[in-house]
């Protein structure tokens, strides 16, 4: 459960970063819900097939999207099919193993750096002259870097008497993203600050202007081949992972 929680938080950030790099409007609620649900189904299927890894979004792929400037779903789907087919043949895997470690390290530097830069760019909406925001940013960032390392070095410090609970706490406390995001969330919602100081007004303005510049509606988040079918039955709009009628009408009038 701890791993799923941390992965869910990461995936939500990945969705927003992907939309930002591809020039699409921020993902609506139904798209985020659908993405998390599909990842959950993928994890269940992976467990049923005996696979040891969970299915989730991969931040490095988003960085590759920003570098190549290719955000077409058809291109990504074709690449995914090719990787599945090539994965069935061991000789192709052997070719990738021969890639030198310095080359892989250079790729990671570029990709991780791109993802980090996209996350940091969100600070453009925040008033960085405010001591409140500087405190929240510095404390949450430093805590996310230091505390997980300390818990890794001192695994015996967590001892509640329940082994499963100890494992749950350790997974959460050794996840840098969770620690930093948790402290940032708590401090930002408990320390008093205006919407302008917190960057909420600037964010809303940028979202509205960006949606008009890049795309006039949220049709890119609709389900393929079945949008008309969903519109026929109003009860389907109440499902949290399907586009609501209000969001479709809003996109039409933008």
Secondary structure by P-SEA (a helix, b strand, c coil): caaaaaaaaaaaaaaaaaaaaaccccccaaaaaaaaaaaaaaaaaaaaacccccccccaaaaaaaaaaccccaaaaaaaaaaaaaaaacaaaaaaaaaccaaaaaaaaaaaaaaaaaaaaacccccccccaaaaaaaaaaaaaaacaaaaaaacccccccccaaaaaaaaaaaacaaaaaaaaaaaaaacccccccccaaaaaaaaaaaaaaacccccccccccccaaaaaaccccccccccccaaaaaaaaac
